[in-house]
Amino acid sequence: PILEEECLNQPRILIQTEQNIKWPIFNECHKSPNCIILEFSDYNLNKALSNSTVLLPVMTQTPSRLSMSEPKTPTIIQHRSIDMVFFGLITNRRTFLGKIAQAYQEAHPNRQVHVGTIHGKRAVAASYAKAKVCLIQHSYLTTCGGEYHRLSEFAPFGCVPVVENFADTIGIPIYERCGGVIFTNLTQMMAAAEDVIAKIDQGLYNNCSKAVTNWWKAGIQW
């Protein structure tokens, strides 16, 4: 039998699914000379190489937990009832997003904004289907890899992604051009979202939103 202290050096493969290396299982794997991590973030790759950990960069679109709830025909984006949404763990860093969303709601009392943590898949899917803009803010750090799992989750619903800048470099122009992603720094996120909402309300996104949504639905073909 293998002793517990021998487990660290046993070969294994992990698929890293978070933008920040904080969880114990990943830290243990990084310490092991026999652990290979399949990594979607070139930023995380370069960061981890200094620890002599072998990582393989993978351009990926992660499977969505909401795929069964994706509408066959998304609501026309101009006709949607929620201006912007964000669902995720509200860390200390993400309280900033909650504050600026509250300020937007107070300035526009007749509009809807959903920012917070919701665990029910049906409720999350229902909000994405009604949203004009879907937001992504990093959970812990300003400089880190991208939350591609969130893009995979909400983009097929047809909302416009307004996203805090990724430290990654691979694929960013593709996400902008083909996936319609608007990258911005955190302090400008609300201004960027408001600009997109204004253009949506003018009908300027009606012609392109279907093509972008179909690109996300098609997934990445290997």
C-alpha positions in Angstrom: 0.0 0.0 0.0 1.0 3.6 -0.6 1.7 5.6 2.5 0.0 9.0 2.9 3.3 10.9 2.8 4.2 9.1 -0.5 1.1 10.5 -2.2 2.8 13.9 -3.0 5.2 12.2 -5.5 2.6 10.0 -7.2 2.0 10.8 -10.9 -1.3 12.5 -11.7 -2.9 14.9 -14.1 -5.1 17.8 -13.1 -7.2 20.1 -15.3 -7.0 23.5 -13.7 -10.4 25.3 -13.8 -9.8 28.4 -11.7 -8.0 31.7 -12.6 -6.2 31.8 -9.3 -4.0 29.1 -7.8 -5.4 29.1 -4.3 -6.9 25.7 -3.6 -4.9 23.1 -1.7 -5.1 20.3 -4.3 -3.4 22.6 -6.9 -0.8 23.8 -4.4 0.1 20.2 -3.6 0.3 19.3 -7.3 2.6 22.2 -8.0 4.9 20.9 -5.3 5.0 17.5 -6.9 7.7 16.6 -9.5 5.3 14.1 -11.1 2.2 16.3 -11.5 1.1 17.6 -14.9 -1.5 20.3 -15.0 -3.5 21.0 -18.2 -3.7 24.7 -18.0 -5.9 27.1 -20.1 -4.0 30.3 -19.0 -0.7 31.3 -20.5 -0.3 33.7 -17.6 -0.6 30.8 -15.1 1.7 28.8 -17.2 4.5 31.3 -17.1 4.0 31.9 -13.4 4.2 28.2 -12.6 7.3 27.4 -14.6 9.4 29.2 -12.0 8.4 26.4 -9.6 9.7 23.7 -12.1 6.1 22.4 -12.6 5.3 21.1 -16.0 2.1 22.6 -17.5 0.6 22.3 -20.9 -1.2 25.3 -22.3 -4.6 24.4 -23.6 -7.0 26.8 -25.5 -10.3 25.7 -24.1 -14.0 26.5 -23.7 -15.1 24.7 -20.6 -18.4 22.8 -20.6 -21.2 24.9 -19.2 -23.4 23.7 -16.3 -26.2 25.6 -17.9 -26.0 24.1 -21.4 -29.3 22.4 -21.0 -30.9 25.7 -20.2 -29.6 27.7 -23.2 -32.4 29.0 -25.3 -32.7 27.8 -28.9 -33.7 31.3 -29.9 -32.3 34.0 -27.6 -34.5 37.1 -26.9 -33.5 40.0 -29.1 -30.9 41.8 -27.0 -32.6 45.2 -27.3 -35.8 43.8 -25.8 -34.2 42.3 -22.7 -35.2 43.5 -19.2 -32.0 43.3 -17.2 -29.2 45.7 -17.9 -26.4 43.8 -16.4 -25.7 40.7 -14.3 -22.8 39.1 -12.4 -23.1 35.8 -10.5 -20.2 34.5 -8.4 -18.5 34.4 -5.0 -18.5 37.9 -3.6 -14.9 38.1 -2.3 -13.6 41.2 -0.6 -12.3 42.4 -4.0 -15.7 41.9 -5.6 -17.5 44.1 -3.1 -16.4 47.0 -5.4 -18.5 45.6 -8.2 -21.5 45.4 -5.9 -21.0 49.1 -4.9 -20.8 50.4 -8.5 -23.8 48.2 -9.4 -25.8 49.7 -6.6 -24.8 53.2 -7.7 -26.0 52.4 -11.2 -29.3 51.1 -9.8 -29.8 54.2 -7.8 -29.1 56.4 -10.8 -31.5 54.3 -13.0 -34.3 53.2 -10.6 -36.5 51.8 -13.5 -33.8 49.4 -14.7 -32.7 46.0 -13.3 -29.2 44.9 -12.2 -28.4 41.5 -10.7 -25.1 41.2 -8.9 -24.5 38.5 -6.2 -24.3 34.8 -5.5 -27.1 32.6 -6.7 -26.6 28.8 -6.6 -29.8 27.7 -8.3 -29.1 27.0 -12.0 -32.6 27.8 -13.2 -32.5 31.3 -11.6 -29.0 32.0 -13.0 -30.0 30.8 -16.5 -33.2 32.9 -16.4 -31.2 36.0 -15.5 -28.7 35.4 -18.3 -31.4 35.0 -20.8 -32.8 38.4 -19.9 -29.5 40.2 -19.6 -28.0 42.8 -22.0 -24.6 42.8 -20.4 -22.8 40.0 -18.4 -19.9 41.1 -16.2 -16.7 39.4 -15.1 -14.5 40.7 -12.3 -11.5 38.8 -10.9 -12.0 37.3 -7.5 -8.7 38.0 -5.8 -6.1 39.6 -8.0 -5.9 42.4 -10.6 -3.3 40.5 -12.6 -4.4 36.9 -13.2 -5.6 34.5 -15.9 -9.1 34.6 -17.3 -12.3 33.1 -16.0 -13.0 31.2 -19.2 -15.6 29.0 -17.4 -17.7 32.1 -16.8 -17.5 33.1 -20.5 -18.6 29.6 -21.4 -21.5 29.8 -19.0 -23.2 33.0 -20.0 -22.0 33.9 -23.5 -24.3 31.4 -25.3 -27.3 33.2 -23.8 -26.5 36.2 -26.0 -25.5 38.9 -23.5 -22.5 41.1 -24.2 -19.5 40.2 -22.0 -17.8 43.1 -20.3 -14.8 41.7 -18.7 -11.9 42.9 -16.4 -8.7 42.6 -18.4 -7.0 39.1 -18.5 -3.3 38.8 -17.9 -3.4 36.1 -20.7 -2.3 36.9 -24.2 -3.3 33.8 -26.2 -6.6 34.1 -27.9 -7.6 37.6 -26.7 -8.1 39.1 -30.2 -10.3 36.1 -31.0 -12.5 36.6 -28.0 -12.8 40.3 -28.9 -13.5 39.8 -32.6 -15.5 36.6 -32.7 -16.9 36.5 -29.1 -17.8 40.1 -28.8 -15.9 40.5 -25.5 -15.3 44.0 -24.2 -12.1 44.0 -22.1 -11.6 46.9 -19.6 -9.9 47.7 -16.3 -11.9 47.5 -13.1 -12.3 51.2 -12.6 -13.7 51.7 -16.1 -15.9 48.6 -16.0 -19.2 50.4 -15.3 -18.5 53.1 -17.9 -17.8 50.3 -20.4 -21.0 48.5 -19.5 -23.1 51.7 -19.7 -21.7 52.4 -23.1 -22.7 48.9 -24.3 -26.1 49.3 -22.8 -26.7 52.6 -24.6 -25.7 51.1 -27.9 -28.0 48.1 -27.3 -30.9 50.4 -26.5 -30.2 52.2 -29.8 -30.4 48.9 -31.7 -26.7 48.9 -32.7 -26.1 45.3 -31.4 -29.2 43.7 -33.1 -27.4 42.7 -36.3 -24.2 41.3 -34.7 -25.5 39.6 -31.5 -26.9 36.5 -33.3 -23.6 35.7 -35.1 -21.6 36.2 -31.8 -24.0 33.9 -29.9 -23.8 31.2 -32.5 -20.0 31.4 -32.3 -20.1 30.7 -28.6 -22.7 27.9 -29.0 -20.5 26.2 -31.6 -17.8 25.8 -29.0 -14.1 25.2 -29.7 -13.6 22.3 -32.2 -10.5 20.2 -31.6 
